[in-house]
Amino acid sequence: MTRLPKLLEEVTAENEEAETMIDGAQAAAIDDLAKRIPKIIGLLPDIFFRGRSTDDRHPAAVEEMTRDLLKLAERANPGLLVSIK
C-alpha cells in the first residue's frame, strides 16, 4: 500500500497548484486501491497468526497496520467505510 499514499499526494499537490478536475486514470487507480484495503485487512490476522501469549509483536503489528489502512481508506474514499442499511 505504498502506491495509494503517493497518488493521494500527487492529487493534493495538483489541486493546490490549480483548481483542476482529478485525472480519470488517477481517480480509477485511487478507487481500485482503496477497494482492496478491506481484503488486505481481512488477510492480516492469517499472516500474523500468533497470539499475545506467544508473541506480543504479531497482534500489535495487526492492530497498527489495520489502523493505518483504515486511515488511508478514509482519506482516499470516505464513503467506502460507511454502510447504509
N, C-alpha and C positions, 0 to 999 in steps of 0.2 A: 504494500500500500504506500509506496513512495511516489508513485506517479500522480495520484489524486491530489495530494497537497501542492505539488508543482503546478498542476493545471489550475487549481484554485488561485494560486499566487499570480499566475500569468493573467488570468481573467480579471482579478482585482487590480493588478497594475495597469492593464489596458483601460479599465473603466476609470481609473484615477487620472490617466493622461487625457482621455477624451470620453465623453458620454457616447459610447457606441453600443450597438447590439452585440451580444455574445455570438461568437462564431458557431455555426451549426455543428461542425466537427468537434469543437471543444465541448459544446453542450452535450452532445451524444456520448463523448468519452467520459465526461463527469457523471452523467446519469448511469452509464453502464458500470463504472467502477463503484459508484455509491450503492447500486443494487446488489453488488457482490458482497458487501460488508456483512449482512446478516448470515450469509453462508459461511464466511470466514469465522465469525463469532461462534457459530454452531460447531465448527471443527476444533476450536481451541481446546475444549476440555478433553477431547480424544488425543490431542497432540501432547498435552501436559497432563497425563493421567495419574500422576502420583498425588496422594492426599497430603494434608497438612501433617499428619502423624509421621509420614515418611520423609517428606522434604517440603519445607515451607516455601521454597522458591517457586515451585510449579504453580500452586494456586495463586500466589502473588503475581506471577507473570500473566496468568489468565485474566486476573482482575484488572491489571494495568493495561494490557492490550485491549481488552473489551472496552474499558473506559475511553481509551484513545480512539478506538474505532468508532464508538458512538459519537464522540465529539466531531470526528471527521465527517461522519454521515450527516449529522445535524448541520454542519457548515455547508456541505455540498448540496443537500436536498432535505430541508427541514420537514417537508411533507411526508418523506419516506418513513419517519418514525411514528407517525400518527395513524392510528387505526380507528376508523369510524364505523360504528355498528348500527 
